[in-house]
Amino acid sequence: MSEERDTSYDEVRYPGHCYPWTHPEHLAALGYIFGLDPRPVEQCRVLEIGCGDGANLVPMAYGLPASEFLGIDCAGIPIAEGLAIVQRLGLKNITLLKTDLLEFSERTGPFDYIIAHGFYSWVVPQAQDRLLQVCRAALSPNGIAFISYNTYPGFYIRQMLREMMMFHVHLAPEPRTKLAQARAFCRLLKDARVQSDELDLLLKDETESLLRHHEGCLYHDDLAEVNRPVYFHEFVEHAGRHGLQYLAEAEYFMMQDAVLAENAREAMRGLEENRLLREQYLDFFRCRRFRQTLLCHQEAPVQSCVIRERIMHLRVSSSASPVSPHVDLHSPAEETFRGMNQSTMICSQPVAKAAMLVLIEAWPRSLAFHELAAGTASRLEEQPPGRLEDWIVEIVLAAYRLGLSELHTFEPHLSLEAGERPVASAVARLQAEKGELLTNLRHRAVCLKDERERRLIRLLDGTRNRSDLARDLGEVEGCTVDLDSLLREFGRLALLL
């Protein structure tokens, strides 16, 4: 592996992760409910710009073997490490290239999905223009581009602290010294004021957040030479100059106003005919600082709101959980369901409670709409008035708005139950050799802090039966490992094939 360091990303490594909202399957579902007919993800082409070591792209290629993936990055060392991982996994459908976007040819397209996470705000205007030019020229007619960026007004808070840190470290000779001085300054600033007021609380919150950052995130996100936040309307205008239009936010629940006070929601209702203006005012009210926006061609038939009928053609999942251990399906008693983002949905109608339980019990599997409807009907003593399908659509949409359900066009190959010779995802097995953070078959990060669990994951290559696993795993620190319990947990974590 070459040790030549061409960029700051070679000098200080940015931590590679999977980003669930960037997965083409997620983008396809969002595009579909807003009127597009995206290419099926089972046979699509994906480009990731600024792919690093491929930590986001490689699991996609593993899970979608009939699709093609191309990742580009100007940092040579991360690309070389990513290629080594691709080789170990034996993947033939992914290419990682060391190249600058300014030199990249859009003739390598068309691509059905383009991903640029953590790129737009951290490059010069020429590169921003080039990103949008590539999206316009290389996207297929119903293609979708994912672009994340820092936004005002919320980023003004972080920008204040960033400018202080940049002043403090501007004479530091090299990256490690800059990082050390930035952290020292944050610790000093956090406790600098004797009297506590609103500014003090704000600074404490921001500095504590920065001190928790991985050093690569701190260096490349907050100490980067370039960090150009924009207002949402400025980004959309920029995209429009390149023949692209706003489709949606990758985080659909962030497009909702449920967290706002009633007077603000009333004001937002007056903007329902102008979705772009509505999004900008949502940023004002939320004091939003970061966006993950989806774009498509200006000619694409984007609808201003969700096409409800299309939900019936999708799959649905939910990783939420009921707050109560015993959900009452036979009365109008209120039951609360909580999602991974800590949002909650309160249900009183038996049909809503039944539908949520059916989804939760199926997780990590998703259910086709007809499966969800049938499972819901089987749990009800009385059917609700009207068509059950209409009820299910509204329940799914309500949960989707709150981030308690997800929509899918595709079901990954995964298993809830471990077979006689259990097999875990090859990506997870490889990642377990190096650390705690694994990517599951739902393209989510799973943290296994226990070395015994990581050791077991590494053993699940399909060559061992349960007796072999028990023998090879042995006893750790005098405690016998509950193999069946761990395997069940791995199934629920979407780690098993």
Summary of the structure (lengths in Angstrom):
residues: 497
radius of gyration: 23.9
end to end distance: 32.1
largest distance: 72.7
contacts: 1619
relative contact order: 0.10
helix: 46%
strand: 16%
